[in-house]
């Protein structure tokens, strides 16, 4: 997978990549593209070999802390150009996203939701108050939220664009990105029950790059037997 990222000129566009589906929980938390942003568990989310971590719905204590804050330093992820992605192993819905930052009020969010329990839609927000969403009956798969401009936002599933919109970019929140839930600015974190096998943060935004990125991730997970 990492050799593939290099071959496709994607590694330099990543701030963090986590192969959560691996042989042990320590390795799962490593950032594969940098010595920075080693993740840490909070509240002991369940780990399954070659499948990843599973969160707890509505929990304020069970999640994974990446330590990545886009307001610190000079990351690839910026206000008008950036992405987050996560692979949901199981077809479940949740009241919280599989990863991101929120404010418990629906504004200024960085979140990706494979399947929201309120309406069975997939939601994609990158520095956006409203984001974009689309009906999604199957919640498993690789979900990629990308902002490619000040008013250009796309949502991808398994490397293919499934929704696009033009919400205006808002300022990046001074919070760290969580996995298995969201880090809220107006309250405690809120957890989700997704099982996450892979996650990434960076600036992979074009359709070709997103498709190539998904192919490398999918090939890796298929080798592990992830459905």
ZADO-1210 file (C-alpha; in nm, 4 decimals, padded with zeros to 6 digits):
<atoms>
<atom x="00.0000" y="00.0000" z="00.0000" code="UNK" pos="1"/>
<atom x="00.2731" y="00.2458" z="00.0952" code="UNK" pos="2"/>
<atom x="00.4727" y="00.1649" z="-00.2177" code="UNK" pos="3"/>
<atom x="00.1549" y="00.2319" z="-00.4134" code="UNK" pos="4"/>
<atom x="00.1088" y="00.5695" z="-00.2452" code="UNK" pos="5"/>
<atom x="00.4646" y="00.6557" z="-00.3483" code="UNK" pos="6"/>
<atom x="00.4124" y="00.5350" z="-00.7036" code="UNK" pos="7"/>
<atom x="00.0995" y="00.7483" z="-00.7363" code="UNK" pos="8"/>
<atom x="00.2677" y="01.0559" z="-00.5795" code="UNK" pos="9"/>
<atom x="00.0217" y="01.0519" z="-00.2892" code="UNK" pos="10"/>
<atom x="00.2466" y="01.0137" z="00.0150" code="UNK" pos="11"/>
<atom x="00.3599" y="01.3769" z="00.0059" code="UNK" pos="12"/>
<atom x="-00.0067" y="01.4843" z="00.0134" code="UNK" pos="13"/>
<atom x="-00.0812" y="01.2979" z="00.3378" code="UNK" pos="14"/>
<atom x="-00.0510" y="01.4289" z="00.6918" code="UNK" pos="15"/>
<atom x="-00.1592" y="01.1024" z="00.8496" code="UNK" pos="16"/>
<atom x="-00.2586" y="00.7513" z="00.7423" code="UNK" pos="17"/>
<atom x="-00.3606" y="00.4783" z="00.9850" code="UNK" pos="18"/>
<atom x="-00.3877" y="00.1104" z="00.8885" code="UNK" pos="19"/>
<atom x="-00.6109" y="00.0236" z="01.1823" code="UNK" pos="20"/>
<atom x="-00.6746" y="-00.3218" z="01.0370" code="UNK" pos="21"/>
<atom x="-00.3469" y="-00.4897" z="01.1240" code="UNK" pos="22"/>
<atom x="-00.1898" y="-00.7467" z="01.3552" code="UNK" pos="23"/>
<atom x="-00.2005" y="-00.5603" z="01.6876" code="UNK" pos="24"/>
<atom x="-00.3426" y="-00.2470" z="01.8441" code="UNK" pos="25"/>
<atom x="-00.0038" y="-00.0766" z="01.8897" code="UNK" pos="26"/>
<atom x="00.0827" y="-00.0995" z="01.5202" code="UNK" pos="27"/>
<atom x="-00.2692" y="00.0091" z="01.4287" code="UNK" pos="28"/>
<atom x="-00.2192" y="00.3478" z="01.5925" code="UNK" pos="29"/>
<atom x="00.0989" y="00.4376" z="01.4039" code="UNK" pos="30"/>
<atom x="00.0947" y="00.7140" z="01.1447" code="UNK" pos="31"/>
<atom x="00.2373" y="00.5373" z="00.8399" code="UNK" pos="32"/>
<atom x="00.3622" y="00.8530" z="00.6668" code="UNK" pos="33"/>
<atom x="00.5174" y="01.0503" z="00.9533" code="UNK" pos="34"/>
<atom x="00.6606" y="01.0169" z="01.3014" code="UNK" pos="35"/>
<atom x="00.4055" y="01.2800" z="01.4095" code="UNK" pos="36"/>
<atom x="00.0422" y="01.2130" z="01.5063" code="UNK" pos="37"/>
<atom x="00.0744" y="00.8683" z="01.6549" code="UNK" pos="38"/>
<atom x="-00.2841" y="00.7981" z="01.7600" code="UNK" pos="39"/>
<atom x="-00.3953" y="00.7038" z="02.1112" code="UNK" pos="40"/>
<atom x="-00.7050" y="00.5251" z="02.2347" code="UNK" pos="41"/>
<atom x="-00.9426" y="00.6690" z="02.4915" code="UNK" pos="42"/>
<atom x="-01.1774" y="00.4427" z="02.6839" code="UNK" pos="43"/>
<atom x="-01.0478" y="00.1225" z="02.5211" code="UNK" pos="44"/>
<atom x="-01.2362" y="00.0846" z="02.1906" code="UNK" pos="45"/>
<atom x="-01.2520" y="-00.2825" z="02.0925" code="UNK" pos="46"/>
<atom x="-00.9711" y="-00.3989" z="01.8640" code="UNK" pos="47"/>
<atom x="-01.0073" y="-00.6898" z="01.6195" code="UNK" pos="48"/>
<atom x="-00.7043" y="-00.8258" z="01.4337" code="UNK" pos="49"/>
<atom x="-00.7121" y="-00.7379" z="01.0621" code="UNK" pos="50"/>
<atom x="-01.0386" y="-00.5446" z="01.1016" code="UNK" pos="51"/>
<atom x="-00.9568" y="-00.2442" z="01.3213" code="UNK" pos="52"/>
<atom x="-01.1191" y="-00.0640" z="01.6107" code="UNK" pos="53"/>
<atom x="-01.4907" y="-00.0426" z="01.6941" code="UNK" pos="54"/>
<atom x="-01.6388" y="00.2541" z="01.8772" code="UNK" pos="55"/>
<atom x="-01.9292" y="00.2913" z="02.1171" code="UNK" pos="56"/>
<atom x="-02.2397" y="00.4805" z="02.0114" code="UNK" pos="57"/>
<atom x="-02.2941" y="00.8146" z="02.1903" code="UNK" pos="58"/>
<atom x="-01.9947" y="00.7603" z="02.4190" code="UNK" pos="59"/>
<atom x="-01.8151" y="01.0686" z="02.5497" code="UNK" pos="60"/>
<atom x="-01.5051" y="00.8700" z="02.6454" code="UNK" pos="61"/>
<atom x="-01.4488" y="00.5941" z="02.3857" code="UNK" pos="62"/>
<atom x="-01.2701" y="00.7107" z="02.0690" code="UNK" pos="63"/>
<atom x="-00.9255" y="00.7406" z="01.9097" code="UNK" pos="64"/>
<atom x="-00.7319" y="01.0668" z="01.9396" code="UNK" pos="65"/>
<atom x="-00.5097" y="01.1380" z="01.6369" code="UNK" pos="66"/>
<atom x="-00.3420" y="01.4474" z="01.7789" code="UNK" pos="67"/>
<atom x="-00.3742" y="01.6163" z="01.4384" code="UNK" pos="68"/>
<atom x="-00.4736" y="01.9836" z="01.4594" code="UNK" pos="69"/>
<atom x="-00.4740" y="02.1622" z="01.1227" code="UNK" pos="70"/>
<atom x="-00.4218" y="02.5032" z="01.2876" code="UNK" pos="71"/>
<atom x="-00.0776" y="02.3965" z="01.4115" code="UNK" pos="72"/>
<atom x="00.2264" y="02.4075" z="01.1833" code="UNK" pos="73"/>
<atom x="00.1964" y="02.3879" z="00.8029" code="UNK" pos="74"/>
<atom x="00.0064" y="02.0692" z="00.7221" code="UNK" pos="75"/>
<atom x="-00.1007" y="01.9564" z="00.3764" code="UNK" pos="76"/>
<atom x="-00.4608" y="01.9978" z="00.4938" code="UNK" pos="77"/>
<atom x="-00.5665" y="02.3630" z="00.4537" code="UNK" pos="78"/>
<atom x="-00.8834" y="02.5713" z="00.4752" code="UNK" pos="79"/>
<atom x="-00.9601" y="02.5565" z="00.1022" code="UNK" pos="80"/>
<atom x="-00.7998" y="02.2254" z="00.0099" code="UNK" pos="81"/>
<atom x="-00.7990" y="01.9106" z="00.2169" code="UNK" pos="82"/>
<atom x="-00.9497" y="01.5712" z="00.2853" code="UNK" pos="83"/>
<atom x="-01.0346" y="01.3157" z="00.5511" code="UNK" pos="84"/>
<atom x="-01.1184" y="00.9526" z="00.4779" code="UNK" pos="85"/>
<atom x="-01.2187" y="00.6412" z="00.6694" code="UNK" pos="86"/>
<atom x="-01.3074" y="00.2825" z="00.5849" code="UNK" pos="87"/>
<atom x="-01.6139" y="00.1442" z="00.7638" code="UNK" pos="88"/>
<atom x="-01.6001" y="-00.2360" z="00.7826" code="UNK" pos="89"/>
<atom x="-01.9569" y="-00.2945" z="00.8950" code="UNK" pos="90"/>
<atom x="-02.2890" y="-00.1758" z="00.7549" code="UNK" pos="91"/>
<atom x="-02.4117" y="00.0206" z="01.0548" code="UNK" pos="92"/>
<atom x="-02.5625" y="00.3641" z="01.1051" code="UNK" pos="93"/>
<atom x="-02.4682" y="00.6109" z="01.3744" code="UNK" pos="94"/>
<atom x="-02.5683" y="00.9412" z="01.5252" code="UNK" pos="95"/>
<atom x="-02.2034" y="01.0530" z="01.5108" code="UNK" pos="96"/>
<atom x="-01.9433" y="01.0440" z="01.2324" code="UNK" pos="97"/>
<atom x="-01.6710" y="00.7872" z="01.1865" code="UNK" pos="98"/>
<atom x="-01.4123" y="01.0643" z="01.2247" code="UNK" pos="99"/>
<atom x="-01.3774" y="01.4373" z="01.2561" code="UNK" pos="100"/>
<atom x="-01.4439" y="01.7593" z="01.4441" code="UNK" pos="101"/>
<atom x="-01.7857" y="01.9073" z="01.5167" code="UNK" pos="102"/>
<atom x="-01.9464" y="02.1659" z="01.7382" code="UNK" pos="103"/>
<atom x="-02.2729" y="01.9934" z="01.8360" code="UNK" pos="104"/>
<atom x="-02.4575" y="02.2649" z="01.6481" code="UNK" pos="105"/>
<atom x="-02.4136" y="02.1621" z="01.2849" code="UNK" pos="106"/>
<atom x="-02.1680" y="02.4382" z="01.1919" code="UNK" pos="107"/>
<atom x="-01.8006" y="02.4600" z="01.1005" code="UNK" pos="108"/>
<atom x="-01.7454" y="02.0864" z="01.0829" code="UNK" pos="109"/>
<atom x="-01.4841" y="01.8471" z="00.9521" code="UNK" pos="110"/>
<atom x="-01.6683" y="01.5158" z="00.9460" code="UNK" pos="111"/>
<atom x="-01.7449" y="01.2110" z="00.7361" code="UNK" pos="112"/>
<atom x="-02.0520" y="00.9974" z="00.8120" code="UNK" pos="113"/>
<atom x="-02.0883" y="00.6660" z="00.6237" code="UNK" pos="114"/>
<atom x="-02.4527" y="00.6319" z="00.7294" code="UNK" pos="115"/>
<atom x="-02.6285" y="00.8775" z="00.9598" code="UNK" pos="116"/>
<atom x="-02.8906" y="00.7056" z="01.1751" code="UNK" pos="117"/>
<atom x="-03.1331" y="00.9958" z="01.1361" code="UNK" pos="118"/>
<atom x="-03.1904" y="00.9496" z="00.7611" code="UNK" pos="119"/>
<atom x="-02.9504" y="00.6799" z="00.6276" code="UNK" pos="120"/>
<atom x="-02.7554" y="00.9413" z="00.4319" code="UNK" pos="121"/>
<atom x="-02.3798" y="00.9671" z="00.3922" code="UNK" pos="122"/>
<atom x="-02.2537" y="01.3120" z="00.4984" code="UNK" pos="123"/>
<atom x="-01.9311" y="01.4855" z="00.3986" code="UNK" pos="124"/>
<atom x="-01.8073" y="01.8097" z="00.5575" code="UNK" pos="125"/>
<atom x="-01.4641" y="01.9676" z="00.5173" code="UNK" pos="126"/>
<atom x="-01.4437" y="02.3080" z="00.6848" code="UNK" pos="127"/>
<atom x="-01.8126" y="02.3543" z="00.6092" code="UNK" pos="128"/>
<atom x="-02.1249" y="02.4631" z="00.7924" code="UNK" pos="129"/>
<atom x="-02.3615" y="02.2495" z="00.5850" code="UNK" pos="130"/>
<atom x="-02.1540" y="02.0051" z="00.3804" code="UNK" pos="131"/>
<atom x="-02.3079" y="01.7660" z="00.1270" code="UNK" pos="132"/>
<atom x="-02.5049" y="01.4439" z="00.1704" code="UNK" pos="133"/>
<atom x="-02.6613" y="01.1652" z="-00.0320" code="UNK" pos="134"/>
<atom x="-02.8800" y="00.8597" z="00.0350" code="UNK" pos="135"/>
<atom x="-02.6680" y="00.5575" z="00.1235" code="UNK" pos="136"/>
<atom x="-02.8293" y="00.2239" z="00.2030" code="UNK" pos="137"/>
<atom x="-02.5017" y="00.0378" z="00.2648" code="UNK" pos="138"/>
<atom x="-02.2773" y="00.1961" z="00.5268" code="UNK" pos="139"/>
<atom x="-01.9654" y="-00.0138" z="00.4733" code="UNK" pos="140"/>
<atom x="-01.6851" y="00.1014" z="00.2446" code="UNK" pos="141"/>
<atom x="-01.4223" y="00.3726" z="00.2043" code="UNK" pos="142"/>
<atom x="-01.5604" y="00.7262" z="00.2519" code="UNK" pos="143"/>
<atom x="-01.3567" y="01.0257" z="00.1413" code="UNK" pos="144"/>
<atom x="-01.4585" y="01.3885" z="00.2055" code="UNK" pos="145"/>
<atom x="-01.2621" y="01.6385" z="-00.0039" code="UNK" pos="146"/>
<atom x="-01.2570" y="02.0164" z="-00.0338" code="UNK" pos="147"/>
<atom x="-01.0941" y="02.1197" z="-00.3620" code="UNK" pos="148"/>
<atom x="-01.1624" y="02.4934" z="-00.3412" code="UNK" pos="149"/>
<atom x="-01.3174" y="02.7733" z="-00.1375" code="UNK" pos="150"/>
<atom x="-01.6614" y="02.6711" z="-00.2642" code="UNK" pos="151"/>
<atom x="-01.6111" y="02.3167" z="-00.3890" code="UNK" pos="152"/>
<atom x="-01.6783" y="02.0046" z="-00.1817" code="UNK" pos="153"/>
<atom x="-01.7002" y="01.6408" z="-00.2902" code="UNK" pos="154"/>
<atom x="-01.7975" y="01.3134" z="-00.1278" code="UNK" pos="155"/>
<atom x="-01.6546" y="00.9847" z="-00.2541" code="UNK" pos="156"/>
<atom x="-01.7371" y="00.6237" z="-00.1739" code="UNK" pos="157"/>
<atom x="-01.4924" y="00.3500" z="-00.2736" code="UNK" pos="158"/>
<atom x="-01.3067" y="00.5938" z="-00.4979" code="UNK" pos="159"/>
<atom x="-01.6102" y="00.7163" z="-00.6938" code="UNK" pos="160"/>
<atom x="-01.7703" y="01.0566" z="-00.6472" code="UNK" pos="161"/>
<atom x="-02.1258" y="01.0202" z="-00.5168" code="UNK" pos="162"/>
<atom x="-02.2106" y="01.3808" z="-00.4275" code="UNK" pos="163"/>
<atom x="-02.0772" y="01.7330" z="-00.4789" code="UNK" pos="164"/>
<atom x="-02.1723" y="02.0812" z="-00.3634" code="UNK" pos="165"/>
<atom x="-02.0487" y="02.4352" z="-00.3137" code="UNK" pos="166"/>
<atom x="-02.0621" y="02.5263" z="00.0569" code="UNK" pos="167"/>
<atom x="-01.8271" y="02.8125" z="00.1403" code="UNK" pos="168"/>
<atom x="-01.5167" y="02.7173" z="00.3339" code="UNK" pos="169"/>
<atom x="-01.5092" y="02.8278" z="00.6967" code="UNK" pos="170"/>
<atom x="-01.2090" y="02.8663" z="00.9236" code="UNK" pos="171"/>
<atom x="-01.0438" y="02.5502" z="01.0487" code="UNK" pos="172"/>
<atom x="-01.1340" y="02.4685" z="01.4059" code="UNK" pos="173"/>
<atom x="-00.8585" y="02.4672" z="01.6674" code="UNK" pos="174"/>
<atom x="-00.9289" y="02.1076" z="01.7699" code="UNK" pos="175"/>
<atom x="-00.7747" y="01.7671" z="01.7087" code="UNK" pos="176"/>
<atom x="-00.9351" y="01.5117" z="01.4786" code="UNK" pos="177"/>
<atom x="-01.0900" y="01.2047" z="01.6420" code="UNK" pos="178"/>
<atom x="-01.1572" y="00.8618" z="01.4957" code="UNK" pos="179"/>
<atom x="-01.4713" y="00.6673" z="01.5958" code="UNK" pos="180"/>
<atom x="-01.6505" y="00.9925" z="01.6695" code="UNK" pos="181"/>
<atom x="-01.6063" y="01.3673" z="01.6640" code="UNK" pos="182"/>
<atom x="-01.4264" y="01.6220" z="01.8803" code="UNK" pos="183"/>
<atom x="-01.6872" y="01.8848" z="01.9650" code="UNK" pos="184"/>
<atom x="-01.6148" y="02.2503" z="02.0357" code="UNK" pos="185"/>
<atom x="-01.9473" y="02.3039" z="02.2144" code="UNK" pos="186"/>
<atom x="-01.9437" y="02.0003" z="02.4388" code="UNK" pos="187"/>
<atom x="-01.7745" y="01.6662" z="02.5038" code="UNK" pos="188"/>
<atom x="-01.6711" y="01.4247" z="02.2261" code="UNK" pos="189"/>
<atom x="-01.9452" y="01.2062" z="02.0789" code="UNK" pos="190"/>
<atom x="-01.8650" y="00.8493" z="01.9806" code="UNK" pos="191"/>
<atom x="-01.9919" y="00.6282" z="01.6999" code="UNK" pos="192"/>
<atom x="-02.0342" y="00.2519" z="01.6638" code="UNK" pos="193"/>
<atom x="-01.8506" y="00.2134" z="01.3328" code="UNK" pos="194"/>
<atom x="-01.5664" y="-00.0357" z="01.2932" code="UNK" pos="195"/>
<atom x="-01.2820" y="00.1535" z="01.1249" code="UNK" pos="196"/>
<atom x="-01.0130" y="-00.0306" z="00.9270" code="UNK" pos="197"/>
<atom x="-00.8285" y="00.2670" z="00.7763" code="UNK" pos="198"/>
<atom x="-00.8269" y="00.6448" z="00.8098" code="UNK" pos="199"/>
<atom x="-00.6366" y="00.9354" z="00.6586" code="UNK" pos="200"/>
<atom x="-00.5958" y="01.3132" z="00.6699" code="UNK" pos="201"/>
<atom x="-00.4279" y="01.5328" z="00.4108" code="UNK" pos="202"/>
<atom x="-00.4775" y="01.6962" z="00.0741" code="UNK" pos="203"/>
<atom x="-00.5904" y="01.4227" z="-00.1663" code="UNK" pos="204"/>
<atom x="-00.8703" y="01.5974" z="-00.3535" code="UNK" pos="205"/>
<atom x="-00.8759" y="01.5366" z="-00.7288" code="UNK" pos="206"/>
<atom x="-01.0871" y="01.2552" z="-00.8697" code="UNK" pos="207"/>
<atom x="-00.7856" y="01.0728" z="-01.0149" code="UNK" pos="208"/>
<atom x="-00.5890" y="01.0925" z="-00.6915" code="UNK" pos="209"/>
<atom x="-00.8897" y="00.9839" z="-00.4856" code="UNK" pos="210"/>
<atom x="-00.9510" y="00.6847" z="-00.7139" code="UNK" pos="211"/>
<atom x="-00.5848" y="00.5809" z="-00.7024" code="UNK" pos="212"/>
<atom x="-00.5746" y="00.6258" z="-00.3258" code="UNK" pos="213"/>
<atom x="-00.8827" y="00.4078" z="-00.2797" code="UNK" pos="214"/>
<atom x="-00.7373" y="00.1366" z="-00.5047" code="UNK" pos="215"/>
<atom x="-00.4246" y="00.1122" z="-00.2897" code="UNK" pos="216"/>
<atom x="-00.6254" y="00.1026" z="00.0340" code="UNK" pos="217"/>
<atom x="-00.8769" y="-00.1470" z="-00.1020" code="UNK" pos="218"/>
<atom x="-00.6016" y="-00.3806" z="-00.2293" code="UNK" pos="219"/>
<atom x="-00.4405" y="-00.3769" z="00.1133" code="UNK" pos="220"/>
<atom x="-00.7645" y="-00.4467" z="00.2982" code="UNK" pos="221"/>
<atom x="-00.8690" y="-00.7183" z="00.0539" code="UNK" pos="222"/>
<atom x="-00.5391" y="-00.8960" z="00.1253" code="UNK" pos="223"/>
<atom x="-00.6418" y="-00.9017" z="00.4916" code="UNK" pos="224"/>
<atom x="-00.9838" y="-01.0438" z="00.4094" code="UNK" pos="225"/>
<atom x="-01.1790" y="-00.7261" z="00.4867" code="UNK" pos="226"/>
<atom x="-01.5105" y="-00.7523" z="00.2969" code="UNK" pos="227"/>
</atoms>
